[in-house]
Amino acid sequence: MYRYTEFDEAFIRERNAQFRAQVERRISGALTEEEFRPLRLMNGLYLQLHAYMLRVAIPYGTLNSAQMRQLAMIAERWDKGYGHFTTRQNIQYNWPKLGDVPDILDALGEVGMHAIQTSGNCVRNVTADHFAGAAADEIADPRPVAELLRQWSTDHPEFQFLPRKFKVAITGSPNDRAVTRAHDIGLRMVEQDGEPGFEVIVGGGLGRTPMLGMVVRDFLPRADLLPYIEAILSTYNSFGRRDNKYKARIKITLHELGLDDLRSRIEARFAEIRAEWRGADQEILARIEQDFAPPAFRDAPVDAYTRARAADPVFRAWADTNLHEHRAPGYAIVTISTKAHGATPGDASADQMRVMADLAKRYGHDELRISHEQNVILPHVHKSDLPAVHAALKAMGLATANVGLISDIIACPGMDYCALATARSIPVAQEIAQRFESLGLEQEIGAMKIKISGCINACGHHHVGHIGILGLDKAGVESYQITLGGDGTEAAAIGERAGPGFAYDEIVPAVERLVTAYLARRAGPDENFLQTYRRLGAAPFKAALYPEEKAHAA
Amino acid sequence: MSRRFTPSVVTANALLSGEVVWLSADNQWTASPQQAALFTDAAQADERLAWALTQADIVVGPYLAAAKPGADGPEPTHFREAFRRRGPSNYAHGKQEALCSG
């Protein structure tokens, strides 16, 4: 993992000291809210419905046990004893007091973390495949490049005032777990004639105008990455719209100019600046790569794992859903579900964080990951240690065997916390999870991604949910719109709106009708919801959602 | 044509804690919605909001929120204000916590 250099530490210390003085000036009355607001947002501090909210970056979703422990300490000392992991691999604290935030930022700095650029019209936290460095299907670990991007984009003077926010995601695997096509820039590591490089995707984004990114360069040599990203941002900075914030993202620039025009502008800018890059970035990247050297995997028997599987059906169920194939023999990737049925997706208590940190330290080569699906991952666990890991998780309510199933729901904070929300998300997620648990259908339904957003900005990624749910304010009452057939993987698709919205007390039964229709029509137990939807189209699902209309039509 | 005025309370978030607060009849910022003053006159509501906007060392982002008279002080007419008044639905935090602890 990347370790902060003296330069990084000094930079964070100075930024934190600046912010401490800004907070003091705001409290003393020397700064107005209008003056202070952009300063606090640059440091991740929002004012939400009930309180301030501090959004802390977890760069490319990677952290070590000391960092996780510090997040727990912060939750306990300055918040209400928990934190919320987000769809952008950040953690949010929902209840900090303004006067405590400088101390929180200093505490983060102690473990090489910060909240810089988690808001504002700048390059946000660079996200990555949460299985990076561990997945069996990976070409290369994308995190050194993500770290290079973090260093390059942090406080980059040219790109602090872009037309709008800018999100970059990177994957080193052909199986896209980073939703690269829904980002302003998506990077996929590829090889051409044995040479490593990137497929560069631009103009993806969800929100008000959902669009899948398009390939602007199908092969970019590795050493060209930063100059090419600079060319994209520079082109966007010049041609992105600033007259209308709803048309300011690069996806609109792409849509209005067209791919060929945007590409030729990017390539022209790239040709202009390429020579200015003389290789310092590659030297820095080489140093960063040393920090990401794989851990020393051990070669040991897995008998303990095999025995536990045979003896304990609870362990076996968990192993079947929450483990993924690791590239090292005898190892597994463990996904810790934060989604016990009825729990708030993405929330972890300070005690839970400490147990996960302890497990990472003892069994996981001191590494943890946060996924955009709001779960926590132990990327490197030897299979012989899995029974012990499972037992420790179980004791903390963290052993729910539901990863990838219907209760593994993404939900944004919605109107329970967010000032922008138009409806609640969290209780809808809680009720769906509890409903299908009580029906005992979860395993039977199989792979299912439900994603819920509490407003059109789509932090809950509803457009790429197999079933997407969007909460709106319809004439003063909460109303939930369903989209169907979305997909966030390498076969990305934007879900189609099914029809009129449902009231708060109608949305869970509506989802149940969709699932019942799927179970009745699937070709067999191996065909998941999305596959059935793709085979049959929307009609049978719409009929299930709106049975009265069908009756009227007949 | 001017929009018809809806009776309103003046509400904001406290600068230091971020907590939801309302303006009371005696021009104090109160964390208790029961203490909020309900303005039924447009000119008075605008005047109180203008005054609230000068309170930048105490509150952030004051605005008028529609409300109606209730048995125990003004009641919100929109669910967003009802959530601000109650707190989040997933934990008994915020205002609910204050109520629980008495």
Interface residues (C-beta under 8 A of the other chain):
Chain A: R26 I27 G29 T32 E33 L47 Q48 L49 H50 A51 Y52 K80 N94 W95 K97 L98 G99 T344 D347 M415 D416 Y417 R424 I426 P427 Q430 D473 G476 V477 E478
Chain B: N13 L15 L16 S17 G18 E19 V20 A56 D57 V60 G61 T77 H78 F79 R80 F83 R84 G87 P88 S89 N90 Y91 H93 G94 K95
